[in-house]
Amino acid sequence: MIDFEGRAMHISASPGAGKTTLCLGIVSEIILNGGRAIWACRNIPDADRFREILHKIDQSGLGRISILNFSSNLAGEIDMIINRAEDFGRRDIVIVDDWCEGYGRAMKEDISAAKKLSILIQSTNVIITSSSYEDASGSADSGWLARGGDTIKNSFVTVFLLKHHTSHGFRSISWEGNEKLAKMTSKGLEEIVS
C-alpha cells in the first residue's frame, strides 16, 4: 500500500485510524516473503489483533519477529533496537509503534532517539508511528499535524493515516502527493482499488 523501501517512514495517524493495524499488515508481508521484523512499542498490541492479522504466518515465520517493549523510554532502548537490527537487510523491517507519547509535545529525548533510528534506513526498512494531533491553527489541509517537528519531518517521510471524513470503516492514506483509500477489515487494512 505504501512504497516505504529505501526511505524511513513516519506514520502519523488520527486516533483509532489503524496505524498499528497497518504496520501489522506490513510485518505480515515482510515475514511471508522470508524477511525478519523488529516490533518495538510502548504498549503491546492486543493479542487477538496480532493473531487476526498475522494468521497466515507459520511457527518458523513467527520466530523471525522480535517484540521489544520499551514502555515510556525509547531513548533508553534505542541502542538495543539498533544493535538487534545490525545484520538486517532490505527484506527486513524495524517498526517502532508509538515512538512518542500520544499527548503533549514529543520529548526531546524521544525525538533524538527516533532521528538516530533513521540511520538504519541505509541498510533496512524503518517505520515509526505516532498519533496525529488536531491543528488548532487551521493551517494543515487535513486538519491534523504530525509529532516531532522539523527534526522528524527532515528524517522521515510523513504518511498520514486518517479516518475517512464521509465513509465509515474507510481510511485515507496520504504522503508526498499520493493518496490511497483503504478499508478496515478483521484481517487489517485493505487497499481500495478503483
C-alpha positions in Angstrom: 0.0 0.0 0.0 2.9 2.3 0.8 6.2 2.4 -1.0 8.5 2.5 2.0 11.5 0.7 0.7 14.7 2.8 0.9 13.0 5.6 3.0 12.4 6.0 6.7 8.6 6.4 7.2 6.7 8.1 9.9 3.1 7.0 10.0 1.1 9.7 11.8 -2.5 8.7 12.4 -5.6 10.2 13.9 -6.9 8.3 17.0 -8.3 4.9 16.1 -7.4 5.1 12.4 -5.4 1.9 12.5 -1.6 2.7 12.5 -0.9 -0.5 14.4 -3.1 -2.5 12.1 -1.4 -1.0 9.0 2.0 -1.9 10.5 1.0 -5.4 11.4 -0.1 -5.9 7.8 3.4 -4.7 6.6 5.1 -7.1 9.1 2.9 -9.9 7.8 4.0 -9.2 4.2 7.7 -9.0 5.2 7.6 -12.3 7.1 5.7 -14.1 4.4 8.4 -13.0 1.9 11.2 -14.5 4.1 12.2 -11.4 6.0 12.6 -10.5 9.6 11.0 -7.9 11.8 11.6 -6.0 15.0 8.5 -4.6 16.6 9.3 -2.1 19.3 6.4 -0.5 21.1 5.2 1.3 24.2 2.2 -1.0 24.5 2.0 -4.5 23.2 -0.9 -4.7 20.7 -3.9 -6.7 21.5 -3.1 -10.4 21.1 -6.3 -11.1 19.2 -5.5 -8.4 16.7 -2.0 -9.9 16.3 -3.5 -13.3 15.6 -6.1 -11.9 13.1 -3.6 -10.1 11.0 -0.6 -12.5 11.3 -2.8 -15.6 10.8 -1.0 -16.8 7.6 2.4 -16.9 9.3 3.7 -20.3 10.4 5.8 -21.1 13.5 9.0 -20.5 11.6 7.9 -17.1 10.5 6.7 -16.1 13.9 10.3 -16.9 15.1 11.6 -14.1 12.8 9.6 -11.4 14.7 11.3 -9.8 17.7 9.0 -7.9 20.0 10.6 -5.3 22.3 8.5 -3.3 24.8 10.2 0.0 25.8 7.4 1.3 28.0 7.9 5.0 28.1 11.6 5.3 27.4 12.5 5.0 23.7 15.8 6.9 24.3 16.9 4.3 26.8 16.3 1.4 24.4 17.3 2.8 21.1 20.8 1.4 21.1 19.4 -2.1 21.8 17.0 -1.7 18.9 19.7 -0.6 16.6 22.0 -3.4 17.7 19.3 -6.0 17.1 18.9 -4.7 13.6 22.7 -4.8 12.9 22.5 -7.5 10.3 19.1 -6.6 8.8 18.8 -6.1 5.1 16.3 -4.7 2.6 13.9 -7.6 3.0 13.7 -6.9 6.8 12.0 -4.1 8.8 12.2 -2.3 12.1 8.9 -0.8 13.3 8.6 1.5 16.4 5.0 1.8 17.2 4.1 4.9 19.2 7.7 6.3 19.2 6.4 9.2 21.4 3.6 9.7 23.8 0.2 10.4 22.1 -0.4 13.6 24.0 1.5 16.9 24.5 4.8 17.7 22.8 7.2 14.8 21.9 10.1 14.8 24.4 13.5 15.9 23.0 15.0 12.6 24.0 12.4 10.6 22.0 12.9 12.9 19.0 16.7 12.4 19.2 16.2 8.6 19.5 13.8 8.5 16.5 16.3 10.5 14.5 19.1 8.1 15.5 16.9 5.2 14.4 16.5 6.8 10.9 20.2 6.0 10.1 19.1 2.3 9.8 17.5 3.2 6.5 20.9 2.8 5.0 20.6 -1.0 5.3 17.0 -1.9 6.2 13.4 -0.6 6.2 12.3 1.6 9.1 8.8 2.8 10.1 7.9 4.8 13.2 4.3 5.6 14.2 2.7 8.2 16.3 -0.7 9.8 17.0 -1.5 12.9 15.0 -3.0 15.9 16.8 -5.6 18.3 15.6 -4.4 21.5 14.0 -5.9 24.3 16.1 -4.4 27.0 13.8 -6.2 25.7 10.7 -3.1 25.7 8.6 -2.9 22.0 7.8 -5.0 20.8 4.8 -6.1 17.6 6.6 -6.7 19.3 9.9 -4.1 17.1 11.5 -0.4 17.6 12.3 2.4 15.1 12.9 4.5 14.9 16.1 8.3 15.6 16.3 8.6 18.9 14.4 11.2 19.6 11.8 13.7 17.0 13.1 11.3 14.1 12.4 10.0 15.8 9.2 13.5 16.1 7.9 14.5 12.5 8.9 11.3 10.6 7.8 8.7 10.7 5.0 5.5 11.5 6.8 2.5 9.4 6.0 -0.9 10.5 7.3 -3.4 7.8 8.1 -6.8 9.3 8.8 -10.4 8.1 9.2 -12.2 8.9 6.0 -14.4 12.0 6.6 -17.5 10.6 5.0 -17.3 6.8 4.8 -17.4 4.7 8.0 -14.7 2.0 8.1 -12.6 3.6 5.4 -9.2 5.2 5.8 -7.3 7.8 3.8 -3.5 7.2 3.5 -1.5 10.2 2.1 2.1 11.0 1.6 4.2 13.2 -0.8 1.2 14.0 -3.0 0.0 10.3 -3.1 -3.4 9.3 -1.7 -4.9 5.9 -1.3 -8.2 4.7 0.2 -8.3 1.6 2.4 -11.0 -0.3 4.2 -10.6 -1.6 7.8 -11.3 -5.3 7.9 -10.8 -8.0 10.5 -7.7 -9.0 8.6 -6.2 -5.5 8.6 -6.3 -2.6 6.2 -7.1 -3.5 2.6 -6.5 -1.0 -0.3 -9.5 0.0 -2.3 -8.5 -0.1 -5.9 -10.8 1.9 -8.3 
